Amino acid sequence: MPVLEAAFLYGILDLKYAAEDSVAEMAGRMIRGGVGVLQLRAKEVDEARIVALGRRLAPICREAGVPFILNDWPHLVGVAGADGVHVGQEDLPVAEARALAGSGAIVGKSTHCLEQAVAAAEEGADYIGFGPLFATPTKPDYVPIGLEMVRDVHARVSLPIFCIGGIKRENLQMVIDAGAVRTVIVSGILCSMEPERYTQECVKILKRGHVWKPAF
């Protein structure tokens, strides 16, 4: 999918870090900074609020040409105006998520090892998240998998792979050196005093790494 292939940085608006009344403003900053995909992650929020938030964010993303993804809630994709859904290992299979979200919806899947990444590609996912590479306060119960499998997963899976988990501007080059092309950054952006500038700097690092990365 070209729009995913063109994305280097995947941003997540996580309500753990972003207040509901500021999500539209933060989305604008992240998009101006260069995120290529934007996800709304709103755990423990009821469906009506998910739809309301989605309807605020969808037009902002659409105007910028940035895919808008809901974390979970595939049956709300259409009504919220989203472009797709992201599911975890314990959520619905990709085919069922797509059936609920709509045949043209983007479906991404979280993976935590090489076997899961290959299985997600075989399921028909449009992209995968791969991690967590490092310990992360966003998901403190997840054991980090480290950097050792990053190059291998890129060799085995042809889908866009967004490495995730504890990645920040400070360790981004290390992740690129391990073989990553695309990443997700959450708290680093949302907790920054200058989220737009922070995002721009991360995108610049990723694009520079992509230009000089040797072919696998």
Beta strands, then each sheet from edge to edge (+ up, - down):
strand 1: 9-14
strand 2: 37-41
strand 3: 68-71
strand 4: 84-87
strand 5: 106-111
strand 6: 127-130
strand 7: 161-163
strand 8: 182-185
sheet 1: 1+ 2+ 3+ 4+ 5+ 6+ 7+ 8+ 1+
end
